[in-house]
Amino acid sequence: MTAPHTSTSALPGSAEIAALRARHPGAFGASPALRARRWAAAGAVVAFIVFGLWWVGFSAERIWNGLFKLGWLFQFLFPPSHGGWLLYFLEGMGETLAMAFLGTLLAALGAIPLGFLAARNIVSNRFFHFGVRRSLDGLRGVDALIWALVFVSAVGLGPFAGVMALAMSDVGTLAKLFSEAIENVEREQSEGVRAAGADRATETRFGILPQVLPIFVSNVLYYFESNTRSATVLGVVGAGGIGLALSDRIRINDWDQVCFIVIMILVTVSIIDLLSRILRERLVGKQPLPA
C-alpha cells in the first residue's frame, strides 16, 4: 500500500499569504493597534462603572443594612388584609383601569395622524418631517410621572390629571412606532391602488392602512397593559386610582393592606397581560399558545 501523495503546489506560498493578510487583515487576528483600542475601550467602561458606583454612594454595608431592614419589614406584610376597605380598594382599582384605558385611547387617537405626518413615505418635506420627529422626541422625552405633577398642578388632584399625563407621555412613543410601521409597508399594494386611479387619501385608506392596522392595535394593547402599571404609580403623586390608596397605607404603616393592594395590582396586570397577548396573537395571525 502506498502512502497518499500530497501535492505542495496547492499550498499558498509566503507571497500569497502576505497578499491575503494585506487584503483581509481581520482574518489573521487583531492588529496591535486594534487590541490596544479594545483594551482602552474596556478600561473606559470599567472606569465609568466604578465612577458611577462611587457617585451614587455604593457600598456593601448599605446594601446589607437595606436587605436587613427589608427582611424585618417583610414580616408585617403577611397575612394580607383589606382591613374592611375592600370596596374602596376595588373602586380605586377600577379608577386605575379607567385612567389607563382613557389615557391609552387618547394617545392612540392623537398618534395616528402624527404617525402619518412623521412617515417619510407620506410627507416627503424634510423640514416638516424633521419638525414633527423632534416634537415627538420632546413629548416622549418627559416621563409620565413628570406630566402627572404638571397636570396635578394645572387641573388639580384626581384621575383626570392621570389620564392627561398618560396620554401626553404615550402619544410621542406611539406616533414614532406608527410612523415606522407606515414607512415599512409594502409598496406594491399602495401602488396598485394608485394605478386604479385613486387619490392620495384613498391610497392611504386602502393601500396603507390595512397593512399597518394590526400593528397599530397590537401596540395600543401593549401600552394599555403598560399604562395599568404606570397609572398605579401616578396615583402616588395625587393622580387618583389605587396608587393613592397604596401611598396612604405606606404612609401610615398598614403593611398588611399594602400587601393586599400589591396582590390586587399583580392579579389585574396578569389578567390584562393574558387577554392582550391573546388579542395580539390573533391580530397577527397566530393561534394563542396553550396555557
Salt bridges, closest charged atoms under 4 A:
ASP137 OD2 - ARG134 NH2 2.75
ASP137 OD1 - ARG140 NH2 2.44
GLU180 OE2 - LYS176 NZ 2.52
GLU183 OE2 - ARG120 NH1 3.69
GLU183 OE2 - ARG133 NH2 3.21
GLU203 OE2 - ARG194 NH2 2.99
GLU225 OE2 - ARG229 NH1 3.54
GLU225 OE1 - ARG280 NH1 3.92
ASP248 OD1 - ARG251 NH1 2.80
GLU281 OE2 - ARG277 NH1 3.44
